[in-house]
């Protein structure tokens, strides 16, 4: 799959996930939804079902759910590709709902991105949580020399407890040339074996161009008697931990950008995302899902930034309304939304420029 197609698929799926959160909560809250758009700007294609027009718009830079009584100012109408002529009773307008209800609708897109990431990471954790059961041993390998046999269950390496095959493989991979102590369960008895780790074939990293040497001892996972180390509950816990761990890393990076500890040149834009999407797609379905989950967390965090036109900006408007007892004027929101739109465009230009400079080695 080429990078452009992979980028379109990845971004399209995550936009649908995000906007579906807004859409379903708006409907549940009784808010009229004239338009559900993938992309921004003029309508390219679409159809109407009930009161809602479902469209694909010209600019593949995001998407939106058009709710009656929200974003009626000129700036947002331009961004969203025009006004809707749907007649909506006052009680079905966004502005008529309680602040808490509106906050829930606005937050739902971000919540859906987090939920998508948790489900994806949980599924990957479950799928990859094979127990470290040896299915075969390569002839003349370090494992054969050490006495490892098919049917052995690895329980520890160098006194480090092992529950999953990936833990075992990762530990060995990082120690080419070393000797390790394997503790295995064989016929109900624990046996300790000493195995050297051979240096595997050098692999060239397609991204950095660096040479990488992996360690291996010459064993294969049992694919016939497949058993999982993690059940559904354990996988869900692992997926949740990974999602919030990545969230913390993103927040840390944003903090470093603000304090100058990280360079703005490290920010990736659509070109880099397209390249990584293509690489992930070529690596297989699991790698692509892993990348989509990672990108979904990024979109969730970035959408919470307090920039007008983003979800975080709308939540700030609602917080101000809750404190003041009345909403900001339409003119104030319009001006702030215009500033937010310009800021988002500036960030996009900077990210694309960084991508180009990175690609050219400057």
Buried (B, 14 or more C-beta within 10 A) or exposed (E): BEBEEBBEBBBBBBBBBBBBBBBBBBBEBEBBBBBBBBBBBEBBEBEEEEBBBBBBBEEBBBBBBBBBBBBBBEBBBEBBBEEBEBEBEEEBBBBBBEEEBBBBBBBBBBBBBBBBBBBBBBBBBBEBBBBBBBBBBEEEBBBBBBBBBEBBBBBBBEEEEBBBBBBBBEBBBEBBEEEBBBBBBBEEEEBEBEBBBBEBEEEEEEEEEEEEEBBBBBBEBBEEEEEBBBEEEBBBBBBBBBBBEBBEEBEEBBEEBEEEEBEEEEBBBBBBBBBBBBBBBBEEEBBBBBBBBBBBBBBBBBBBBBBBBBBBBBBBBBEEBBEEEEBBEEEEBBBBBBBBBEBBEEBEEBBBBBBEEBEEEE
